[in-house]
Each structure stands twice: as structure tokens, then as C-alpha cells.
Amino acid sequence: MTTTTARTTASTTATATRSQRQFAGWYPSMMERVERAGQSRIRHDQLAVASGRVLEIGAGNGFSLDHYPATVDDLVLVEPNPAFREQLRHRLAGLALPAEVRDGDAHDLAFPDASFDVVTASLLFCSVDDPARALAEVHRVLRPGGRFLFHEHVRGGPLRGALQDLVTPLQRRLADGCRANRRFEEHLHASPLEVASISHLRMPTWLPTIVPLVVGTAVRPGRTP
Ligand SMILES: C[S@@+](CC[C@H](N)C(=O)[O-])C[C@H]1O[C@@H](n2cnc3c(N)ncnc32)[C@H](O)[C@@H]1O
């Protein structure tokens, strides 16, 4: 990529809630170790085919930013947590990415229909209240033929699932709404997106409730007119 623009919207001055501040305080250092243990490779593979105009939803502090290829022309980062938006700004300052940071909500994306070639999300769908609605929004803002590149931690098998059910109320409080037991794959298959590929991997972490991962691509059916 050749541009060095890092734009942000005025809404970055909004105040974070206590839960958002706390999460933005510990998540980056906790995940830094996981990234070094192999999560960054998963991000790299997830994002390798991103190109054109790209939207990342729930960008957090920006762990994915290092992995966007030079085929990305324009990157919009939506993040509702003002503390994370601040961290994103700092991270972008050292990167040659044509990126823009915006406040926003996965349930109601402030973009016209069919306005992106690619939408990406990582470890987001555990946190949204209504995954079906958020996936419908991904479908709406993608152009026909556009790709949704995802990487999400999900509910595991019966034993782990039972543990995740048990821990989810606490995890939601500690991690700004994160549900350990989210059945993301079921929501994805029920959405208007077509699943093109899906791999079942393991997050390299000691925290057993967030180990099962799905990584893959879904497509908005149709062709660009
Ligand atoms: C576990 S963090 C993951 C952050 C980042 N995507 C990553 O891979 O490290 C979940 C992120 O989703 C964001 N989020 C939660 N609810 C959201 C919503 N309704 N719309 C958009 N983002 C949301 C949170 O603020 C947080 O940044």
C-alpha cells in the first residue's frame, strides 16, 4: 500500500464506559502473548486475500492491522469502544495503511448497501447482542460477490460447552460482553451469506473457554453488476 493516511472521526472524544475502559486496559497485554504464540499467523492467513475497499468491524486495539496486504486500497475500522479507538489511532500512526477509524455498531452499520469489497471480523461475534442482525448487516454492506473474512472463538464440544455455559455470565462481566458459548457457525449458516470455506482451529491460549476457533470465508451471493 502506498498511502500513509490515518484518519479518525470526531466521535473518538466520546467517553468509554467503565466496562469498556477496563477491557481496553487488560485485553491488549493478555492477547499480545496469544498473538506471539500463533494467533498472529491465524490473522495473517485470514486476511491474506483482502483487497479493494475493506471494512473491519470491532477492530479493538488493532491486532489485525499488521496483516492487511498491499492489495487493500481503503480500510475502514469500526470500533464502538472509545478507549480502543484511541489505541487504534496510536497504532495506525506507525503504519503505512490507508485507514480510517470510526465509531459504530455491527447491528446498524452506517454505510450504504454494497459499499465494500471485503468485510472482516475477528473475535467479534462473541460480543454482539444479536449475531443474526450483525451478519445481515455484513451481507448488506458487501457488494454482490464480496467476501466476509472471519475468525471467531466459538462454543466447543459437550464438555467444553458445559464449562463455557458455566463461565459465560462471569466472562461477559469481565470482558465487556464476551460470551464464551456463542454458536457462531450456526448463525453464519442461517445468514444470507454463503460459506465458502471454514476451518476449525485452536486459539493458542491457556484460557480453555476461548480455545475453539473457526476461521474462514463467506460470500455475498451474486455478481457485481
Ligand atoms: C474480543 S474484542 C476483539 C478485538 C479485535 N477484533 C481483535 O481481534 O483483537 C471484541 C471487539 O468487538 C467490539 N464490539 C463489541 N460489540 C460490538 C458491536 N455491537 N459492534 C461493533 N463492535 C463491537 C468491542 O469493542 C471489541 O473491540
Ligand as a Chemical Component Dictionary entry (heavy atoms), coordinates in Angstrom:
data_LIG
# 
_chem_comp.id                   LIG 
_chem_comp.type                 NON-POLYMER 
_chem_comp.pdbx_formal_charge   0 
_chem_comp.three_letter_code    LIG 
# 
loop_
_chem_comp_atom.comp_id 
_chem_comp_atom.atom_id 
_chem_comp_atom.alt_atom_id 
_chem_comp_atom.type_symbol 
_chem_comp_atom.charge 
_chem_comp_atom.model_Cartn_x 
_chem_comp_atom.model_Cartn_y 
_chem_comp_atom.model_Cartn_z 
_chem_comp_atom.pdbx_ordinal 
LIG C1  C1  C 0  -12.668 -9.521 21.921 1  
LIG S1  S1  S 1  -12.557 -7.936 21.212 2  
LIG C2  C2  C 0  -11.732 -8.304 19.663 3  
LIG C3  C3  C 0  -10.979 -7.142 19.139 4  
LIG C4  C4  C 0  -10.254 -7.378 17.815 5  
LIG N1  N1  N 0  -11.196 -7.645 16.738 6  
LIG C5  C5  C 0  -9.261  -8.496 17.892 7  
LIG O1  O1  O 0  -9.309  -9.424 17.079 8  
LIG O2  O2  O -1 -8.391  -8.437 18.773 9  
LIG C6  C6  C 0  -14.252 -7.613 20.677 10 
LIG C7  C7  C 0  -14.375 -6.272 19.986 11 
LIG O3  O3  O 0  -15.694 -6.105 19.480 12 
LIG C8  C8  C 0  -16.126 -4.799 19.772 13 
LIG N2  N2  N 0  -17.603 -4.800 19.777 14 
LIG C9  C9  C 0  -18.424 -5.234 20.758 15 
LIG N3  N3  N 0  -19.708 -5.051 20.417 16 
LIG C10 C10 C 0  -19.704 -4.501 19.182 17 
LIG C11 C11 C 0  -20.711 -4.069 18.282 18 
LIG N4  N4  N 0  -22.017 -4.178 18.599 19 
LIG N5  N5  N 0  -20.336 -3.530 17.119 20 
LIG C12 C12 C 0  -19.035 -3.429 16.769 21 
LIG N6  N6  N 0  -18.026 -3.819 17.579 22 
LIG C13 C13 C 0  -18.351 -4.340 18.764 23 
LIG C14 C14 C 0  -15.510 -4.486 21.127 24 
LIG O4  O4  O 0  -15.489 -3.120 21.424 25 
LIG C15 C15 C 0  -14.129 -5.091 20.928 26 
LIG O5  O5  O 0  -13.272 -4.206 20.300 27 
# 
loop_
_chem_comp_bond.comp_id 
_chem_comp_bond.atom_id_1 
_chem_comp_bond.atom_id_2 
_chem_comp_bond.value_order 
_chem_comp_bond.pdbx_ordinal 
LIG C1  S1  SING 1  
LIG S1  C2  SING 2  
LIG S1  C6  SING 3  
LIG C2  C3  SING 4  
LIG C3  C4  SING 5  
LIG C4  N1  SING 6  
LIG C4  C5  SING 7  
LIG C5  O1  DOUB 8  
LIG C5  O2  SING 9  
LIG C6  C7  SING 10 
LIG C7  O3  SING 11 
LIG C7  C15 SING 12 
LIG O3  C8  SING 13 
LIG C8  N2  SING 14 
LIG C8  C14 SING 15 
LIG N2  C9  SING 16 
LIG N2  C13 SING 17 
LIG C9  N3  DOUB 18 
LIG N3  C10 SING 19 
LIG C10 C11 SING 20 
LIG C10 C13 DOUB 21 
LIG C11 N4  SING 22 
LIG C11 N5  DOUB 23 
LIG N5  C12 SING 24 
LIG C12 N6  DOUB 25 
LIG N6  C13 SING 26 
LIG C14 O4  SING 27 
LIG C14 C15 SING 28 
LIG C15 O5  SING 29 
# 
